[in-house]
Amino acid sequence: MASRGRLLLVEDDRSLAELITFHFEREGYVVERTGDGEEALILAEEIRPDLMVLDWMIEGISGIEVCRRLRRRPSTANLPILMLTARGEEDDRVRGLETGADDYITKPFSPKELVARAAAVLRRVRPALAAETLDYAGLEMDLTAHRVKREGKTLSLGPTEYRLLRHFLENAGRVFSRQQLLETVWPHSEEIELRTVDVHIRRLRLALGEPDLIRTVRSAGYALDAEGSA
């Protein structure tokens, strides 16, 4: 099953966190977990999740404060956030949304509903993750047929180059370090060296026929950037 995206779950109730993780992983999400607000802020920068499920009442700083701080940072200002809490009063729901949460669900809840609400947030905020085709700068990726074309011509890509290009297309313009790419694109990244990323980037550039489309950002990593190749 192709990954639906990377989820950062911030929940300090271990049994509930395990239940939520099970349901999201079953739907194809890659889940990272923490129950601490300070660590959540660090992980949001390090792993660049596609979505955060954030409990209001957590260890350290509150979920509301985590949300507020993430919205103040340029790198995480647009991170989709679904708040999860036992607080059900209207004023609390309004406060959560005004702080910057994209949606809000109260306990007790159905795990299936949580996954559905999360998917709806992603479709609204990051439509590329729900699309059947991805398009960028003359590139077209058919996610159903696993076929890639550039200016109408079919490209020959290996499975790793395909996954790498898909990740770039879903996050066009965003810069990813080699470590971030390794953890996202390679299923067992702990067994692979960082320079492997460089090898596959070179192969992908050759397959695309326009090396500068995958831009090297010195001391930072790589990005799919049509403007940088102009």
Long-range contacts (C-beta under 8 A, 24 or more apart in sequence): 1-28, 2-28, 2-143, 2-166, 3-28, 3-29, 3-30, 3-184, 4-28, 4-29, 4-119, 4-122, 4-129, 5-29, 5-30, 5-49, 5-50, 5-51, 5-122, 5-126, 5-129, 6-30, 6-31, 6-32, 6-47, 6-48, 6-49, 6-50, 6-51, 6-184, 7-31, 7-32, 7-49, 7-50, 7-51, 7-52, 7-53, 7-118, 8-32, 8-33, 8-34, 8-40, 8-43, 8-44, 8-47, 8-49, 8-51, 8-52, 8-53, 9-33, 9-34, 9-52, 9-53, 10-34, 10-35, 10-37, 10-40, 10-52, 10-53, 10-54, 10-55, 10-58, 10-63, 10-66, 11-35, 11-53, 11-55, 11-58, 11-84, 12-36, 12-55, 12-57, 12-58, 12-59, 13-55, 19-111, 20-53, 20-111, 20-114, 22-111, 23-111, 23-112, 23-114, 23-115, 24-115, 24-118, 27-115, 27-119, 30-184, 35-59, 36-60, 37-61, 37-62, 37-63, 37-65, 37-66, 40-66, 41-66, 41-69, 41-70, 44-70, 44-76, 44-79, 45-73, 45-75, 45-76, 46-180, 47-180, 47-183, 48-75, 48-174, 48-176, 48-180, 49-79, 50-80, 50-122, 50-126, 50-129, 51-79, 51-80, 51-81, 51-82, 51-118, 51-121, 51-122, 51-126, 52-79, 52-80, 52-81, 52-82, 53-82, 53-84, 53-114, 53-118, 54-81, 54-82, 54-83, 54-84, 54-101, 55-83, 55-84, 55-85, 56-83, 56-84, 56-85, 56-86, 56-87, 56-92, 56-96, 57-85, 57-86, 64-95, 64-96, 64-99, 67-96, 67-99, 67-100, 67-101, 68-99, 68-100, 70-100, 71-99, 71-100, 78-125, 80-121, 80-122, 80-125, 80-126, 82-114, 82-117, 82-118, 82-121, 84-109, 84-114, 126-170, 128-169, 128-170, 128-171, 128-172, 129-170, 134-166, 134-169, 134-170, 135-169, 136-169, 136-172, 136-224, 136-226, 137-213, 137-226, 137-229, 139-165, 139-169, 139-208, 141-165, 141-166, 141-169, 150-208, 150-209, 155-207, 155-208, 156-207, 157-204, 157-207, 158-203, 160-185, 160-186, 160-200, 161-200, 161-203, 161-204, 161-207, 164-200, 164-201, 164-204, 165-204, 165-208, 165-224, 168-214, 168-222, 168-223, 168-224, 169-224, 171-224, 172-224, 172-225, 173-223, 173-224, 173-225, 174-223, 175-217, 175-220, 175-221, 175-222, 175-223, 176-221, 176-222, 176-223, 177-220, 177-221, 178-221, 178-222, 180-221, 181-221, 181-222, 197-222
